[in-house]
């Protein structure tokens, strides 16, 4: 018998500067500020959450969309705590994500579950051996800015107006550009 538990409620989020391609759990935690965490809707959108918290103005009014352009170059970190399901009875436990925005790194209790590179796929990770016996688990997801590309020599360059962005499995509308509204 399959039992599904929704983890859509209880998320917190915040932004950081871009942390690089191979950021570790410790580096990600070190970049966060506990006082900056805000409630997030999952599934959801950081723009809408920031509007709800008063960080951004109503982006659907006038030229307010210009106030959100900074968001494209930031990493976004989402976290949620949850209890280990009771009476597992030797069954395997999986975390299934129906939507992660392209470049996500997923940790459970500090252990790397995996990285994603395609926002159009569902991702599933077996977590049976990683769940805390005490019952308290922490899920941490870092969604990296898609605005950077890695060269062979390790240098980072902007990806905004380059042909490489066409090969990234991300909605093209997610990239920066000029507003359709002429202000």
N, C-alpha and C positions, 0 to 999 in steps of 0.2 A: 504494500500500500504506500503510495507516494503522499507525503504531507508537505504542503507548501506554506511557508510563512513569509508574509510581505515585510520588506524592510524599507518601505517607501516613507514612513514617518520618522521624525526625530533626527533629521540631518542638520548639520551645521556646516558653514562654508566660510572661506575667506580667500583673498588673493595674495600672491607673492610676486616678486620679480621672477623672471625666467630662471629656472634652476639648472638647466642643461639637460642633455639627453639621458645620462646614466645616473641620475640623482638617487641617493640611498634613502632609506627610511629615516635615518638619523639626520641627514642633511635636510630632508623635507620638514621634519619636526622642528629643527633648529631655525628654519625660516619663518615659522608661524608665530603669531602673537595671540595668546589666549584671549586677550581682551577684544580682539578684532572679530572673533567668530560671531556669525549671525545665523539665524534660522534660515533654512533653505527648503524649498519645495522640491520633492523628487517623486516622479519625474518633474522637471522644470527647466528654468532658464535663469542664469545669473543676472541678466539684465532686469528681468521682472522682479527677482528677489531684491536687487539693489534699489529699484524704484520703490518697492514696498517698505524698505528700511530707510528711505529718504536720502540715500547716498546719491542717487541719480534723479533728475527731474523726469516728468512724464515724457518719454521718448517719442510719443506719438503726437506731440504738440510742436508746431513750428520747426525750428532747426535744432531742437534739443538732442537729436540723435548724435550731433557733434560732440556732446558731453560724454559719450560712451566709447569713443574711439580708443581711449587708453586701455580698454579692457582686452583688446586683441593681443597685446604684447605681454600680458600677465599669465601666470600659471594660476589655476584654481584648485583649491584643496577642499575636499568634502570629507566629513567624518561622521561616523554614527556608532553608537554603542548598542549592543544587543546581548541578550542572554542565550546561552547554549540551550537548544531544545532539550526537554526532559525525555527520558525513556527512549533513547535512540536504539537500544536493543541491537547493537552491532551494525545498524544501517549506515550507509554512506551519506555524507552531507555535502551538498553542492551549493555554491553561491552562483546565481544566474543573473546576468545583467542584460536587460533587453535594449539598453542604449547607453553607450559610453562615448563621449565626444572625442573621437579619433585617437589622440595620443594620451592614453590614460595609463597610469601605473597604479596597481592595486596591491595593498598590503592588508593582511589580517593579523592582528596582534604582533605587528612588527615583522612578520614573515612575508616576503614577496610572493604574491600569487601569480602575477604575470603582468605583461604589458600589452596594450592594444594599439592597432594602427589603422583601424577601419571603423568608422562610425555606423556603417550599415550592417554590421554583423552582431549577433548575440554572442556573448561570452559566458563561459561556465568554468568554474574552478572547483575542484574537489578540496574540501577543507576539513574533512573528518578528523585528521590527526592534529589540526591546528587550533581546534576549539578549546577554550579554557575549561578545565574541569570545574573551576570555581563558578563558572557561569557567565562571567563578564568578558565580553569580546569587544575589540575596537577595530572597525573597518576604516581605512584611510585610503582615499583615492586622490591622486594628483592628476589633473588634466593639464597637460603641457600646452603652452602657446603654440599654435601651428605656424607662427609667423617667422620661424627660423629654420634654416637648412644647415646641414653639416657637410663640410668639405672634407676631403681625404686628410688634409693636414690638421684637422680639428678646429679650424676657425668657424665661427658662426656668422651667417649673413642673413639679411632679411629675405623673406620669400614672397613678399607682397605682390610684386609685379614681375615675376619670373615664370617661365614656362613650367618649371618643376611643380608648381602648385597644382597643375592640371592632373598630376598623377597621384596626388594625395587623396585618399578615400574619405573626403570631407565635403560637405555641401559647399559649393563655391560661394554661396551667399554669405558664408561665415567669414570670408576674407574682407579686409578693409577696402576702401575705395571712396569715391565721391558719392554724396547723397543725391538722390533723384530730385530732391526739393531744392530749388535755386533760391538761396537766401541772400 
